[in-house]
């Protein structure tokens, strides 16, 4: 699949998962997802820019200069935000530059098909989590993001929602790493992955990824998508794991910010 045809599929996969994630936000979180100006806008004031961003440009309607202004106005309540147009969107990039935004890094959008995933060795037990383990899932993911008090109940709310499955890596009875799978139609999206600091470099995320890939294929997915940031001249274990698990980079999406 070429870059042009991959863009709508991968942007929709991320959009569908994150729109539902934001629908699951606790009422006191004041988080929301809205389609504005030809893009999807995520807003969660008080959280880092990762949670306040615009992406999935031009999927449902063309993007105009007025649309860019509407998107930026919607993001204004956030102290920091990202704007992520697709690669090669020179007109959109010109509008963003004219409004004082700059880009210095990208996200790798990756995908794979139905080839069986490799075996990733780990001494941890990998399994799907039950709904009564939601709080444990939320605590691990939120701690990995460095926002335990804010994100724990939000992530926990995903268990039991249609389309979502959560997975954990256990050291005996201790849940030390986790990740989620969201399935919409025949496309699976992987996200919400985190490992507690003292248990990193034990193969947890690679093993969790292969389990989620296998389950997505068993559920009828013909494409599986995810993404990760790429910072220049820095190691990227997340991307290394993705490539090791059979993903390929479909395109790099620029990150614009003030």
ChimeraX attribute file (.defattr): number of C-alpha atoms within 10 A of each C-alpha:
attribute: neighborCount
match mode: 1-to-1
recipient: residues
	/A:1	8
	/A:2	8
	/A:3	12
	/A:4	12
	/A:5	10
	/A:6	15
	/A:7	21
	/A:8	16
	/A:9	18
	/A:10	25
	/A:11	20
	/A:12	21
	/A:13	24
	/A:14	21
	/A:15	22
	/A:16	16
	/A:17	21
	/A:18	20
	/A:19	17
	/A:20	18
	/A:21	21
	/A:22	21
	/A:23	16
	/A:24	19
	/A:25	20
	/A:26	15
	/A:27	9
	/A:28	6
	/A:29	16
	/A:30	12
	/A:31	20
	/A:32	20
	/A:33	20
	/A:34	15
	/A:35	17
	/A:36	19
	/A:37	23
	/A:38	21
	/A:39	26
	/A:40	25
	/A:41	26
	/A:42	26
	/A:43	25
	/A:44	22
	/A:45	20
	/A:46	16
	/A:47	18
	/A:48	15
	/A:49	19
	/A:50	13
	/A:51	21
	/A:52	26
	/A:53	27
	/A:54	30
	/A:55	24
	/A:56	24
	/A:57	26
	/A:58	18
	/A:59	17
	/A:60	14
	/A:61	11
	/A:62	11
	/A:63	17
	/A:64	15
	/A:65	14
	/A:66	11
	/A:67	16
	/A:68	21
	/A:69	16
	/A:70	15
	/A:71	23
	/A:72	21
	/A:73	10
	/A:74	18
	/A:75	23
	/A:76	14
	/A:77	14
	/A:78	17
	/A:79	12
	/A:80	18
	/A:81	26
	/A:82	24
	/A:83	29
	/A:84	22
	/A:85	21
	/A:86	22
	/A:87	15
	/A:88	11
	/A:89	12
	/A:90	11
	/A:91	12
	/A:92	19
	/A:93	21
	/A:94	12
	/A:95	16
	/A:96	22
	/A:97	15
	/A:98	10
	/A:99	13
	/A:100	10
	/A:101	16
	/A:102	16
	/A:103	16
	/A:104	11
	/A:105	15
	/A:106	19
	/A:107	17
	/A:108	19
	/A:109	23
	/A:110	22
	/A:111	24
	/A:112	21
	/A:113	17
	/A:114	16
	/A:115	12
	/A:116	12
	/A:117	20
	/A:118	16
	/A:119	12
	/A:120	17
	/A:121	11
	/A:122	16
	/A:123	13
	/A:124	21
	/A:125	15
	/A:126	21
	/A:127	16
	/A:128	18
	/A:129	19
	/A:130	14
	/A:131	16
	/A:132	11
	/A:133	15
	/A:134	20
	/A:135	16
	/A:136	20
	/A:137	31
	/A:138	26
	/A:139	26
	/A:140	27
	/A:141	26
	/A:142	25
	/A:143	18
	/A:144	19
	/A:145	16
	/A:146	11
	/A:147	14
	/A:148	15
	/A:149	12
	/A:150	17
	/A:151	22
	/A:152	21
	/A:153	21
	/A:154	22
	/A:155	25
	/A:156	24
	/A:157	20
	/A:158	25
	/A:159	23
	/A:160	14
	/A:161	13
	/A:162	11
	/A:163	15
	/A:164	18
	/A:165	22
	/A:166	28
	/A:167	23
	/A:168	30
	/A:169	27
	/A:170	17
	/A:171	14
	/A:172	10
	/A:173	8
	/A:174	11
	/A:175	21
	/A:176	25
	/A:177	27
	/A:178	31
	/A:179	25
	/A:180	25
	/A:181	25
	/A:182	28
	/A:183	21
	/A:184	15
	/A:185	12
	/A:186	13
	/A:187	21
	/A:188	30
	/A:189	28
	/A:190	22
	/A:191	19
	/A:192	18
	/A:193	22
	/A:194	22
	/A:195	24
	/A:196	17
	/A:197	11
	/A:198	8
	/A:199	14
	/A:200	13
	/A:201	12
	/A:202	14
	/A:203	16
	/A:204	26
	/A:205	26
	/A:206	23
	/A:207	26
	/A:208	26
	/A:209	25
	/A:210	22
	/A:211	20
	/A:212	26
	/A:213	29
	/A:214	16
	/A:215	16
	/A:216	24
	/A:217	20
	/A:218	11
	/A:219	14
	/A:220	14
	/A:221	20
	/A:222	16
	/A:223	19
	/A:224	26
	/A:225	26
	/A:226	22
	/A:227	23
	/A:228	17
	/A:229	17
	/A:230	20
	/A:231	12
	/A:232	10
	/A:233	6
	/A:234	7
	/A:235	10
	/A:236	13
	/A:237	13
	/A:238	16
	/A:239	21
	/A:240	12
	/A:241	18
	/A:242	22
	/A:243	15
	/A:244	16
	/A:245	21
	/A:246	18
	/A:247	20
	/A:248	17
	/A:249	17
	/A:250	21
	/A:251	21
	/A:252	20
	/A:253	22
	/A:254	24
	/A:255	23
	/A:256	22
	/A:257	18
	/A:258	13
